[in-house]
Amino acid sequence: YENKYVKFFKSKPELPPGLSPEAAAQPGRAPGKAEGGEGGLSKAAKRNLKRKEKRKQQQEKGEREADGLVPALEKVALGAGCGAGTPGEGEAPASERSRKLKNLRKKLRQVEELRQRVEAGEVKQPTKEQLEKLGRRRALEEELRELE
């Protein structure tokens, strides 16, 4: 048994009204589409598509700029903590300095906890990241001494 709605939809053609079967059978480009692939779209849809493309281009541009900034920022960050006599260090606000101290102490505490867990046997095979963290201990201590 098929109800009348199922029969109705089965009797309808698969193609949109007014489209000839020969035009639908052409394997090349889709019917009704213009050169840019936007022929069948309304004005609002075209506008939205342009906005989307523009947003995508801006995002890609921002990512390229960010890729260039990362090495520059690393140089600045590495240069700031080099020596006690650098001119920029005395100008840093006290809140930023205390934040750096707190951050360094936290990292040292984490390194110490990891070292104790490795010695106690809780961590049998330390990962590459954990080994790197253990190796940074001296550098962190030196940086902490410089800031204090």
Protein Blocks (a to p, Z undefined) as FASTA:
>chain_A
ZZfklmmmmmpcfbdghiafklmmpmkbcehiafkopmmpcfklmmmmmmmmmmmmmmmm
mmmmmmmmmmmmmmmmmmmmmpmmbfklmmpcfklmmmmmmmmmmmmmmmmmmmmmmmno
mambacfklmmmmmmmmmmmmmmmmmZZ
